[in-house]
Amino acid sequence: MRMRTTVSAITRLLAAGGIAALALGLYPGLHVAAAQAPEELLATIAPGQVEYYATAETLKNGMPVVPARISASFSQPLQVMKRLVSQAEYAQCVQEKGCRPLHKNHRNDVAPDLPVVGVSWLDATDYAKWYSERTGSNYRLPTYGEWVHVAGEVFKEDQRIDIYDPDNPAQRWLAEYALESQRKSAADPFPKPFGSFGTNQAGVQDLGGNVWEWTDTCHVRQYLDEDGKSMLPPTENCGIRVVAGSHHSLITDFMRDPKAGACSVGIPPTNLGIRLVRDMG
């Protein structure tokens, strides 16, 4: 946790054209003039196509199986924030009554060069609404497919093994254990300065770092019969959303702590943060 905002950090914020930093309760006289997000803070992702495992929970005769592969095409460019929303930017949203204050273990963090964490999907959508009104453009959370498209060459997926034997559930457990062994929790859970986890070819920073990103994709459950055909229409639960990172996870939309609110099995995300896309046109 940062207990002070340095002059050099504020200088970097101004140089980047970021939103004003206002220290909640700690620095009552500190205020940096706000500015609309300039084009250089956005990366433009060219049209293209991506393939990935569906985030749907797929059950075959009541047992979990590997979901289908999805192919998604994007015929138009996509504009996305190069970095995650900063602590200072979220603090400004709180100051202007557009966002809820963070929990007390996060609310003293107002650094302009660190990502805000400890935010729920509801917080993220509140921020998107406030930021859209402030900038005059429509900003929103990406879908999971859009996030995969943005990640590009740095996108990684778990290797999935499709084992289904109702007479031997131990096979499924062993497969799930092998899947989890691919995942590692972050050695250092504290937010790092922007760019600490690298930049992809499109100029987007910290994809797959120790901050998972909220998407607008809802949790879906799919039921299959013995032949792999749909038994019922998929059920969608938008009270649970997909978060994207080094592996995707399912989190209840009002949860700010991923360790308490993860709905999927396995190692939960380390932190929850915000990155927005801007609708073009």
C-alpha positions as CSV (number, residue, x, y, z in Angstrom):
1,M,0.0,0.0,0.0
2,R,1.3,3.4,-0.9
3,M,1.0,6.0,1.9
4,R,2.3,8.9,-0.2
5,T,2.0,10.2,-3.7
6,T,5.4,11.4,-5.0
7,V,6.0,14.5,-7.1
8,S,7.7,12.4,-9.8
9,A,4.6,10.1,-10.0
10,I,2.3,13.1,-10.4
11,T,4.6,14.4,-13.1
12,R,4.3,11.1,-15.0
13,L,0.5,11.3,-14.7
14,L,0.5,14.8,-16.2
15,A,2.9,13.7,-19.0
16,A,0.6,10.8,-19.8
17,G,-2.5,13.1,-19.9
18,G,-4.2,11.0,-17.2
19,I,-7.1,12.0,-15.0
20,A,-6.6,14.0,-11.9
21,A,-5.3,12.4,-8.7
22,L,-7.1,13.3,-5.5
23,A,-5.9,11.6,-2.3
24,L,-9.0,10.6,-0.4
25,G,-8.7,11.7,3.2
26,L,-4.9,11.8,3.1
27,Y,-4.0,14.8,0.9
28,P,-7.0,17.2,1.0
29,G,-5.1,19.9,-0.8
30,L,-3.7,17.7,-3.6
31,H,-5.5,18.0,-6.9
32,V,-4.1,17.6,-10.5
33,A,-6.2,19.1,-13.3
34,A,-8.2,16.5,-15.2
35,A,-7.9,16.0,-19.0
36,Q,-9.7,13.9,-21.5
37,A,-8.0,10.8,-22.6
38,P,-5.9,11.6,-25.7
39,E,-5.6,9.1,-28.6
40,E,-2.1,8.1,-27.4
41,L,-3.6,6.4,-24.4
42,L,-5.5,4.0,-26.6
43,A,-4.2,1.1,-28.7
44,T,-6.0,0.2,-31.9
45,I,-6.3,-3.5,-32.6
46,A,-6.6,-4.4,-36.2
47,P,-9.5,-6.7,-37.5
48,G,-8.8,-10.4,-37.1
49,Q,-9.9,-13.7,-35.9
50,V,-9.2,-15.6,-32.7
51,E,-9.9,-19.1,-31.3
52,Y,-10.3,-20.1,-27.7
53,Y,-12.1,-22.4,-25.3
54,A,-15.6,-21.2,-24.5
55,T,-15.9,-19.9,-20.9
56,A,-19.2,-21.8,-20.5
57,E,-19.4,-24.4,-17.9
58,T,-20.2,-27.6,-19.9
59,L,-21.8,-30.6,-18.2
60,K,-22.3,-34.0,-19.9
61,N,-24.7,-36.3,-18.0
62,G,-24.0,-34.0,-15.0
63,M,-20.1,-34.4,-15.2
64,P,-17.9,-31.5,-16.3
65,V,-16.3,-31.8,-19.7
66,V,-14.0,-29.6,-21.8
67,P,-16.1,-26.8,-23.4
68,A,-16.2,-26.2,-27.1
69,R,-13.7,-24.2,-29.1
70,I,-14.9,-20.8,-30.3
71,S,-13.8,-18.9,-33.4
72,A,-14.6,-15.2,-33.2
73,S,-14.1,-12.7,-36.0
74,F,-13.7,-9.0,-35.7
75,S,-14.3,-7.1,-38.9
76,Q,-13.7,-3.6,-37.4
77,P,-10.7,-2.2,-35.5
78,L,-11.0,-2.2,-31.7
79,Q,-9.7,0.6,-29.5
80,V,-8.6,-0.4,-26.0
81,M,-6.8,1.3,-23.1
82,K,-3.1,0.6,-23.3
83,R,-2.9,0.3,-19.5
84,L,-5.3,-0.5,-16.7
85,V,-7.2,2.2,-14.9
86,S,-5.0,3.7,-12.3
87,Q,-5.6,4.3,-8.6
88,A,-5.6,8.0,-9.1
89,E,-8.2,7.8,-11.9
90,Y,-10.5,5.7,-9.8
91,A,-10.0,8.1,-6.9
92,Q,-11.2,11.0,-9.1
93,C,-14.3,9.0,-10.0
94,V,-15.0,8.5,-6.3
95,Q,-14.4,12.2,-5.6
96,E,-16.9,13.1,-8.2
97,K,-19.5,10.6,-6.8
98,G,-19.4,8.5,-9.9
99,C,-17.9,5.4,-8.1
100,R,-18.1,3.8,-4.7
101,P,-15.1,4.2,-2.4
102,L,-12.9,1.2,-2.1
103,H,-12.7,-0.9,1.0
104,K,-10.4,0.5,3.7
105,N,-7.5,-1.8,2.8
106,H,-7.4,-0.2,-0.7
107,R,-8.8,3.3,-0.3
108,N,-5.5,4.9,0.7
109,D,-3.9,3.9,-2.6
110,V,-4.0,6.9,-5.0
111,A,-0.9,6.4,-7.1
112,P,-1.1,7.5,-10.7
113,D,1.4,4.8,-11.9
114,L,-0.3,1.8,-10.3
115,P,-3.5,0.0,-11.3
116,V,-6.6,0.2,-9.1
117,V,-7.5,-3.2,-7.6
118,G,-10.2,-4.4,-5.2
119,V,-13.0,-3.4,-7.6
120,S,-16.1,-5.4,-8.5
121,W,-17.8,-5.7,-11.9
122,L,-20.4,-3.1,-10.6
123,D,-17.5,-0.7,-9.7
124,A,-16.0,-1.3,-13.2
125,T,-19.3,-0.5,-15.0
126,D,-19.8,2.6,-12.8
127,Y,-16.3,3.8,-13.7
128,A,-17.0,3.2,-17.4
129,K,-20.2,5.3,-17.2
130,W,-18.4,8.1,-15.4
131,Y,-15.5,8.0,-17.8
132,S,-17.7,8.0,-20.8
133,E,-19.6,11.1,-19.5
134,R,-16.3,12.8,-18.7
135,T,-14.7,12.2,-22.1
136,G,-17.7,12.3,-24.4
137,S,-16.9,8.9,-25.8
138,N,-18.6,5.6,-25.1
139,Y,-16.3,3.4,-23.0
140,R,-17.3,-0.1,-21.8
141,L,-15.9,-3.4,-20.5
142,P,-14.7,-5.8,-23.3
143,T,-16.3,-9.1,-23.9
144,Y,-14.0,-12.1,-23.2
145,G,-13.6,-12.7,-26.9
146,E,-12.5,-9.1,-27.4
147,W,-10.0,-9.4,-24.5
148,V,-8.5,-12.5,-26.2
149,H,-8.3,-10.5,-29.5
150,V,-6.6,-7.6,-27.6
151,A,-4.1,-9.9,-25.9
152,G,-3.0,-11.3,-29.3
153,E,0.3,-13.2,-29.1
154,V,0.5,-13.0,-25.3
155,F,-2.8,-14.9,-24.8
156,K,-2.3,-18.2,-23.1
157,E,-4.7,-21.0,-22.5
158,D,-4.6,-24.0,-20.1
159,Q,-4.1,-27.3,-21.9
160,R,-7.4,-29.1,-21.5
161,I,-7.7,-32.8,-21.4
162,D,-11.2,-34.2,-22.2
163,I,-11.6,-37.2,-19.9
164,Y,-15.1,-38.5,-19.2
165,D,-15.7,-41.8,-17.6
166,P,-18.8,-41.9,-15.3
167,D,-17.5,-45.2,-13.9
168,N,-14.2,-43.7,-12.9
169,P,-14.5,-40.2,-11.6
170,A,-10.9,-40.3,-10.4
171,Q,-9.8,-39.8,-14.0
172,R,-11.6,-36.4,-14.0
173,W,-10.1,-35.4,-10.7
174,L,-6.6,-36.3,-11.9
175,A,-7.2,-34.3,-15.1
176,E,-8.4,-31.3,-13.0
177,Y,-5.3,-31.6,-10.8
178,A,-3.1,-31.6,-13.9
179,L,-4.9,-28.4,-15.1
180,E,-4.4,-26.6,-11.8
181,S,-0.7,-27.6,-11.7
182,Q,-0.3,-25.4,-14.8
183,R,-1.6,-22.4,-12.9
184,K,0.6,-20.6,-10.3
185,S,-0.5,-17.9,-8.0
186,A,1.5,-14.6,-8.2
187,A,4.6,-14.6,-6.1
188,D,4.0,-11.0,-5.3
189,P,0.3,-10.0,-5.1
190,F,0.9,-6.2,-4.8
191,P,0.1,-4.1,-7.8
192,K,3.2,-3.1,-9.9
193,P,3.9,0.0,-11.9
194,F,2.4,0.0,-15.4
195,G,4.5,-2.0,-17.9
196,S,6.0,-4.3,-15.2
197,F,4.5,-7.3,-16.9
198,G,5.4,-6.4,-20.5
199,T,3.7,-5.0,-23.5
200,N,2.3,-6.9,-26.5
201,Q,2.9,-6.0,-30.1
202,A,-0.2,-3.8,-30.2
203,G,1.2,-1.7,-27.3
204,V,-1.1,-3.0,-24.6
205,Q,0.5,-3.4,-21.2
206,D,0.4,-6.0,-18.4
207,L,-1.9,-8.6,-20.0
208,G,-1.7,-11.7,-17.9
209,G,0.1,-10.0,-15.0
210,N,-1.1,-10.1,-11.4
211,V,-4.3,-8.1,-12.1
212,W,-7.2,-9.9,-13.7
213,E,-9.6,-7.8,-15.8
214,W,-13.3,-7.7,-15.7
215,T,-15.2,-8.5,-18.9
216,D,-18.8,-8.1,-19.8
217,T,-19.3,-11.8,-20.5
218,C,-21.8,-13.6,-18.4
219,H,-21.5,-17.1,-16.9
220,V,-23.1,-19.7,-19.1
221,R,-24.0,-23.4,-18.3
222,Q,-24.4,-25.8,-21.1
223,Y,-26.0,-29.3,-20.6
224,L,-25.1,-32.1,-23.0
225,D,-26.4,-35.6,-23.5
226,E,-24.4,-38.8,-23.9
227,D,-23.9,-38.0,-27.6
228,G,-22.6,-34.5,-26.8
229,K,-25.8,-32.8,-28.1
230,S,-27.5,-30.0,-26.2
231,M,-30.2,-31.3,-23.9
232,L,-31.5,-27.8,-22.9
233,P,-30.9,-24.3,-24.1
234,P,-27.8,-22.8,-22.3
235,T,-28.6,-21.0,-19.1
236,E,-27.0,-17.5,-18.7
237,N,-26.3,-16.0,-15.3
238,C,-25.2,-12.4,-15.6
239,G,-24.8,-12.1,-11.8
240,I,-21.5,-13.9,-12.4
241,R,-19.0,-12.5,-14.9
242,V,-15.9,-13.7,-16.6
243,V,-12.6,-12.2,-15.5
244,A,-9.6,-12.5,-17.9
245,G,-5.9,-13.0,-17.2
246,S,-3.4,-15.8,-17.2
247,H,-6.4,-18.0,-16.9
248,H,-10.1,-17.0,-16.9
249,S,-12.2,-17.2,-13.8
250,L,-15.8,-16.7,-12.8
251,I,-16.6,-14.0,-10.2
252,T,-19.8,-12.8,-8.7
253,D,-20.4,-9.3,-10.0
254,F,-20.5,-7.5,-6.6
255,M,-17.3,-9.2,-5.2
256,R,-14.1,-7.1,-4.9
257,D,-12.0,-9.9,-3.4
258,P,-11.5,-12.7,-5.9
259,K,-10.5,-15.1,-3.2
260,A,-13.9,-14.7,-1.6
261,G,-16.0,-14.5,-4.7
262,A,-14.6,-16.9,-7.2
263,C,-17.2,-19.3,-8.6
264,S,-14.8,-21.6,-10.5
265,V,-12.6,-24.3,-9.1
266,G,-8.9,-23.7,-8.7
267,I,-6.5,-20.9,-8.0
268,P,-8.4,-17.7,-7.9
269,P,-7.2,-14.4,-9.5
270,T,-4.8,-12.3,-7.5
271,N,-6.4,-8.9,-8.0
272,L,-9.4,-7.5,-9.9
273,G,-8.9,-4.4,-12.1
274,I,-10.4,-2.4,-15.0
275,R,-9.4,-1.9,-18.7
276,L,-12.0,-0.4,-21.0
277,V,-12.6,-0.4,-24.7
278,R,-13.9,2.6,-26.6
279,D,-16.7,2.2,-29.1
280,M,-15.6,3.7,-32.4
281,G,-17.9,5.8,-34.6
